[in-house]
């Protein structure tokens, strides 16, 4: 494997990590933002969820189409610049509307990264190593979460020491505003790293004679595989984004912990999850290399089955350390799903459609996950249980509804996925593990 391929993967991993820092750090600032702007849990849910999720959904296809037709490096550069500026400028928000608008910018910019990244990874790495490569890329989600909790906590502490500083143009800023600016703006410079590697040739890992149908006919022809996959991954996405968005607040309300306490603990969980992704990617490549065509989905359904009982009891635990263990199991076992979805799509989607189909999938599950997950949980807290102290009940309800649904849908998708790969002839026959 060429050194340049691994360097490209390293740059994409760094940018993906940065995207999750900017996506998650706001969840550590919920209570200060509420106090400054006078917001409710539902309004916070709208800022964390739909503001980001709807934009991600809409621009996922737009940037996916651009990635299929233009330079993928330029698409990524534009997206990283947009989300970094929006994340940094969120610190200037003085109202619900202003913060909502900047989060829309973050969602739109981040939508550019993964469709283009997946397309380049599929063209640079052979199938027998694709899942491992994508697992390394997806480590960025957990590394980003770890950095968000760690750096976010440090940024908040540092911001508190300079909150009385009078800044040019903007004047005095609250600690949460300074923290958002500190974590967001560095991405503007890091975006330039995409020009340090060459763009791979399209279709390098697929059969050159493969059919390249238009988007709509392709979606219709493979609907039996794509529809249950979309519903299943969207369901687990609701759980992932709900837990990620509200876990810090839950730790604060339920156990009285503050960011300096729960930040390091959640960071350790995220780092452990990041390391486990490589292991899971290698296992899937090993299974796929020995003839299990649906290995990516089948293996993930095994993980979901193991997570269902854990999710059912996690939010009824009264000891914070036992809760962290249960939460960590869910994060490591069930909530790292994007690599399984992404690798499956890259195996049977034509090279000229990879960006668009990936963008549609990412947009769909992000819209339902980030758009509905945090808000649905907040709705349960405010209007069903009508008690902020019962946030755990809301999270438990969300988890117990969505994980079983995801398992059912993805089990149903196994046979259609096998049929699609068999019909296409599996142009690169894998012979071993990663």
Helices and strands as residue ranges (DSSP letters): H 3-24, G 25-29, H 30-37, H 41-48, H 50-69, H 72-89, G 90-92, H 96-124, H 127-161, H 175-184, H 187-190, G 191-196, H 215-221, H 223-255, H 259-289, H 295-313, G 314-316, H 320-333, H 338-348, G 351-353, H 354-379, I 380-384, G 388-390, H 391-424
